[in-house]
Amino acid sequence: MILTVTPNPSLDRTYEVPALERGEVIRASGERMDPGGKGVNVSRAVAAAGRRTLAVLPLGGAPGALIAELLDAQGIEVAPVPVAGATRSNIALAEADGVLTKINAPGPELTAAEEESLLDTVRTHSADADWIACCGSLPLGLAPSWYADVVARAHSGGARIALDTSGPALLQALRARPDVVKPNAEELSAAVGRPLLTVGDAVKAAEELRAMGARAVLASLGADGQLLVDDEGTWFGTARVPAVRSNVGAGDSSLAGFLIAGGSGPEALASAVAHGAAAVRLPGSVMPAPADLDPASVTVTADVPVDRVLTEPVS
């Protein structure tokens, strides 16, 4: 069972539009409403793969109630933590050329009592978990050290923990030695404080995160592929993607694929790449099912192309 923790979930509305024109009335060609938040998306991808998952998340107001209903309809177990504030609603505008514009609300502020209830809920359900995936931004009311506390508590209970966050929350959590962290290129660059221009730059940055405490780093490099750096070595994975429809949740789908496949080694990286590549071919934040995967399109190698210039360098 994969337990996910999403401290700042959302109700996500995605509109497909021909082009985004400021100040104009734009008619959408498609519309979706999904439960959102990085941990929620991981649970959705795990469930789509036919595996058991439990989503722990604070929920409040009408958006929170709707998220619970949508997750239940997808066969996902939910351990809700009631909060006084209303869960946030986010909007994504997906243009026909693949460009995505997102508007993310800040979300409610959690009280000290709600924070403790969230931690207690994670602790209550963690005994049955093969992995705990803590994902996303922290809501108002939670200190940057919150994820570090969760990692320490998970390890004390014998659980393995995957972390997908950024900024101070990531840097502080590294001290607690999470089993795997999953930054994208921008988050990786911010963590080490310098630009990433090549795949080799990303490898060096991942190695630095390991020196700071991460036991393994699974880094998403967008269209260029994904990196895995751990005690056993460094691997680089790519996949053929004819066209990108939406990249919402692609990184979350990758993390789910990685954990489903055991969470270590090149086989898990291949699963992560296959899930991420499948996700970008689907609309909105739809998570891929096994039938959507194309393992034959995936290549994983230990011969990392360190001199390859990134398609989207981070400066």
C-alpha positions in Angstrom: 0.0 0.0 0.0 1.2 3.5 -0.9 0.1 6.2 1.6 0.2 9.7 0.3 0.2 12.9 2.3 -1.0 16.1 0.6 -1.0 19.0 3.1 -2.4 21.5 0.6 -4.8 19.7 -1.7 -7.0 21.4 -4.4 -10.0 21.1 -6.6 -8.5 21.4 -10.1 -10.4 22.7 -13.1 -8.7 22.3 -16.4 -9.9 24.1 -19.6 -8.6 23.3 -23.0 -8.5 26.4 -25.1 -7.2 27.1 -28.7 -5.0 30.0 -27.5 -4.7 32.2 -24.5 -5.5 35.9 -25.4 -5.4 38.4 -22.6 -8.6 40.6 -22.3 -10.6 38.4 -24.7 -13.5 36.0 -24.2 -12.1 32.5 -24.8 -14.3 29.6 -25.5 -13.1 26.3 -24.1 -13.1 23.2 -26.2 -12.9 20.9 -23.2 -13.3 21.0 -19.5 -12.3 18.7 -16.6 -12.6 18.8 -12.9 -10.3 16.6 -10.8 -9.1 16.2 -7.2 -5.7 17.8 -7.1 -2.5 18.3 -5.2 0.7 16.4 -5.9 0.1 13.6 -3.3 -3.5 13.2 -4.5 -2.3 12.8 -8.1 0.2 10.1 -6.9 -2.7 8.2 -5.3 -4.8 8.6 -8.4 -1.9 7.2 -10.5 -1.4 4.3 -8.1 -5.1 3.5 -8.1 -5.2 3.7 -11.9 -2.4 1.0 -11.9 -4.7 -1.3 -9.8 -2.7 -0.9 -6.6 -4.0 0.0 -3.2 -3.4 3.6 -2.0 -4.6 5.7 0.9 -4.7 9.5 0.6 -4.3 11.6 3.8 -5.3 15.2 3.3 -6.9 18.1 5.1 -10.4 18.9 3.6 -12.7 21.8 4.3 -15.8 23.5 2.8 -17.6 22.5 -0.4 -14.4 22.0 -2.4 -13.1 19.6 0.2 -16.3 17.6 0.2 -16.3 17.4 -3.6 -12.6 16.2 -3.6 -13.6 13.4 -1.2 -16.5 12.4 -3.5 -14.3 12.4 -6.6 -11.6 10.3 -5.0 -14.1 7.8 -3.7 -15.5 7.5 -7.2 -12.0 6.6 -8.4 -11.8 3.9 -5.8 -9.2 5.7 -3.6 -9.4 5.3 0.1 -9.4 8.7 1.9 -8.4 9.6 5.4 -9.7 13.1 5.6 -8.6 15.6 8.3 -11.4 18.2 8.8 -10.3 21.8 8.7 -12.2 25.0 9.2 -11.0 26.7 6.0 -12.2 25.9 2.6 -9.9 23.7 0.4 -8.4 25.7 -2.5 -9.6 25.6 -6.1 -7.0 25.9 -8.9 -7.4 26.6 -12.6 -5.3 25.4 -15.5 -5.6 26.6 -19.1 -4.2 24.1 -21.6 -3.6 25.6 -25.1 -3.6 23.6 -28.3 0.1 23.9 -28.7 0.8 22.3 -25.4 1.5 25.5 -23.4 -0.1 25.3 -19.9 -1.0 28.3 -17.7 -1.9 27.5 -14.1 -3.5 29.7 -11.4 -2.9 28.2 -8.0 -4.7 29.5 -4.9 -2.9 29.7 -1.6 -5.3 27.4 0.3 -6.5 27.7 3.9 -4.4 28.3 7.0 -4.1 25.3 9.3 -4.4 25.8 13.0 -2.0 24.1 15.5 -4.8 21.6 16.4 -5.4 20.8 12.7 -1.6 20.3 12.1 -1.5 17.8 15.0 -4.5 16.0 13.7 -2.9 15.7 10.3 0.3 14.2 11.9 -1.8 11.8 14.0 -3.7 10.6 10.9 -0.4 9.9 9.1 0.9 8.0 12.1 -2.3 6.0 12.5 -2.2 4.7 8.9 1.5 4.4 8.3 2.0 0.9 9.7 0.3 -0.6 6.7 2.3 1.4 4.1 5.1 0.1 1.9 5.8 3.7 1.0 4.7 7.1 2.4 4.8 9.8 -0.3 4.7 13.4 1.0 4.0 15.8 -1.8 3.4 19.4 -2.6 3.6 22.8 -1.1 2.8 23.5 2.6 -0.3 25.4 3.5 -0.2 28.5 5.7 0.2 27.5 9.3 2.8 24.8 8.7 6.5 25.6 9.2 9.1 24.7 6.6 10.4 22.1 9.0 7.0 20.2 8.9 8.1 17.7 6.3 11.4 17.0 8.2 9.2 16.1 11.2 7.1 13.7 9.0 10.2 12.1 7.6 11.7 11.5 11.1 8.4 10.1 12.4 8.0 7.8 9.4 11.5 6.4 9.8 11.0 5.9 13.5 8.0 3.7 12.6 10.1 1.7 10.0 8.4 3.3 6.9 10.2 4.4 3.7 9.4 7.9 2.6 9.4 9.7 -0.7 9.4 13.5 -0.8 8.3 15.8 -3.6 8.5 19.4 -2.5 10.7 22.4 -3.0 12.3 25.5 -1.4 13.0 25.6 2.3 10.7 22.7 3.0 12.9 20.5 0.8 16.2 21.8 2.2 15.1 21.3 5.8 13.7 17.8 5.1 17.0 16.6 3.6 18.5 16.6 7.1 16.0 13.8 8.1 17.3 11.7 5.2 14.3 10.9 3.1 14.6 7.7 1.1 14.0 9.5 -2.2 13.3 13.1 -3.3 11.8 14.0 -6.6 12.6 17.5 -7.8 12.1 18.8 -11.3 14.8 20.8 -13.0 13.7 24.1 -11.6 13.5 22.8 -8.1 16.8 21.1 -8.4 18.4 24.3 -9.6 16.9 26.3 -6.7 18.1 23.7 -4.2 21.7 24.1 -5.2 21.6 27.8 -6.0 22.9 27.7 -9.5 21.8 27.2 -13.2 21.4 23.8 -14.8 22.4 24.0 -18.5 23.3 20.3 -19.2 22.4 16.8 -18.0 25.7 16.8 -16.3 24.8 19.9 -14.3 21.7 18.1 -13.2 23.7 15.0 -12.1 26.1 17.1 -10.0 23.1 18.9 -8.4 21.5 15.6 -7.6 24.7 14.4 -6.0 24.8 17.5 -3.9 21.2 16.8 -2.6 22.4 13.3 -1.7 25.4 14.9 0.2 22.8 17.0 2.1 20.9 13.9 3.2 18.7 12.4 0.4 19.3 8.7 0.0 18.2 8.8 -3.7 17.3 11.6 -6.1 14.7 11.0 -8.9 14.9 14.2 -11.0 12.5 15.1 -13.8 14.1 17.0 -16.6 11.0 17.7 -18.7 11.3 16.7 -22.3 14.9 15.6 -21.8 14.0 12.7 -19.5 14.6 11.7 -15.9 17.7 11.0 -13.7 18.1 8.5 -10.9 21.1 8.9 -8.6 21.4 6.6 -5.6 24.0 4.4 -3.8 24.1 2.0 -6.7 24.9 4.5 -9.4 23.4 7.0 -11.9 20.9 6.2 -14.6 19.2 8.3 -17.3 15.8 7.5 -18.8 14.0 8.8 -21.8 10.9 8.0 -23.8 9.4 8.9 -27.2 6.5 11.2 -26.9 4.9 12.2 -30.3 2.8 15.0 -28.9 2.2 16.6 -25.5 -1.4 17.3 -24.6 -1.0 18.3 -20.9 1.8 18.0 -18.5 -0.4 18.5 -15.4 0.4 15.8 -12.9 3.1 14.1 -15.1 5.7 14.4 -12.4 3.3 12.9 -9.9 2.5 10.0 -12.2 6.3 9.5 -12.6 6.7 9.2 -8.8 3.8 6.8 -8.6 5.4 4.6 -11.3 8.7 4.7 -9.5 7.1 3.6 -6.2 4.9 0.9 -7.8 8.0 -0.6 -9.3 9.8 -0.9 -5.9 11.3 2.6 -5.6 14.9 1.8 -6.4 17.1 0.9 -9.4 16.9 1.2 -13.2 13.7 -0.8 -13.4 11.9 1.6 -11.2 13.3 4.5 -13.2 11.9 2.9 -16.4 8.5 2.6 -14.8 8.7 6.3 -13.7 9.6 7.4 -17.3 6.8 5.3 -18.8 4.2 6.7 -16.5 5.4 10.3 -17.0 5.4 9.9 -20.8 1.9 8.4 -20.7 0.6 11.2 -18.5 1.6 14.0 -20.9 -0.4 12.3 -23.7 -3.6 12.6 -21.7 -5.9 15.6 -21.2 -5.9 17.7 -18.0 -4.6 15.8 -15.0 -5.8 12.4 -16.1 -3.6 9.7 -14.7 -2.5 6.8 -17.0 -3.8 3.3 -16.7 -1.7 0.3 -17.7 -3.2 0.3 -21.2 -1.8 3.9 -21.7 1.8 2.8 -21.0 4.3 2.2 -23.8 7.3 0.5 -22.1 8.9 -0.3 -25.5 9.4 3.5 -26.0 11.5 3.8 -22.8 15.3 3.7 -22.8 17.3 3.6 -19.5 21.1 3.7 -19.5 24.0 4.1 -17.1 25.8 5.9 -19.9 24.5 9.3 -18.9 24.9 12.0 -21.7 26.4 14.5 -19.3 27.3 17.0 -22.1 23.7 17.1 -23.5 22.3 20.6 -23.4 18.9 20.7 -21.7 16.0 21.6 -24.0 14.8 24.0 -21.3 17.8 25.1 -19.4 17.2 26.5 -15.9 19.1 29.8 -15.4 
